[in-house]
């Protein structure tokens, strides 16, 4: 079999048989457990153009459980239309050089997306203003990036927001003004110098807040109002004044 025929046969196997490809920079995994959990692994693509070309192909379905791109050193931008008509429940792009997610880049998954994980990249922009459109989004992980600011988060479904390790310097008082289901918020090592009254008082389900390893020197009265059950506030390794003698890690039971 010549190479041309072999490549065409491999493409057919990818689309119809959910196999691991050794020729194309795409792996389609259909593990036995859990059932019907398809992962599109594009960690080996060498450009955004190549990534976009993958999603112009025909697949047996347009819905996948997970898009994965880990350790990729080539794709720095996700643009509108990159994923074509494909949608995902989880988008995981980690340990790479992603610097920007353009507006509408993920809108193909607006009804299905439950988790966005972009940890350990070089993000300077993420379209947080689009979050209200994702009506099933539960988890947003932007840890270890270069974000200096982020639009206020508005979501009726988000339960977990992680921003640790971004040089944000400041969390606006209305940053979490309308996230009623939020349970976990972490913003450690973000260079925070102050927390305003009311910043963490609008989430009735909020039970874990991590603001450790920042530059906080004072906590105003009324800054926190955590859920009255098994809650934790972490303030370790800040520069809080001696006016507060409370332990820096507070558990409310």
CORKASUL-V621519 format. One line per field, one symbol per residue. phi: phi as a letter, one per 20 degrees, with the letter a starting at -180 (. if undefined). burial: I if it has 16 or more other C-alpha atoms within 10 Angstrom, else O. A space follows every 50 residues. Layout:
# CORKASUL-V621519
phi=???
burial=???
This chain:
# CORKASUL-V621519
phi=.ffffffffffffffddldeeddefbcddcffbffldededdfefdafgf ffffeefecfbedcfbdcbdmedcedcddgngelefcceccccclcdgdb dfgmfdffdfedfdcdccfmccgdbcfffeggfeecfdccddgmccfdbb fgecaecfdbcccgndffmbdgfdgdfbcfefdcccbfldmfdbcegnfd cedfefcbcdcflddfdbdffnfcbegebldbddcfldcffffddfgfdd ddd
burial=OOOOOOOOOIIOOIOOOIOIOOOIIIIIIIOOOOOOOIIIIIIIIOOIOI IIOIIOOOOOOOIIIIIIIIOIIOIIIIIOIIIIOIIIIIIIIIIIIIII IOIIIIIIIIOIIIIIIIIIIIIIIIOOOIIIOIIIIIIIIIIIIIIOII OIIIIIIIIIIIIIIIIIIIIIIOIIIIIIIIIIIIIIIIIIOIIIOIII IIIIIIIIIIIIIIIIIIIOOOOIIIIOOOIIIIIIIIOIOOOOOOOOOO OOO
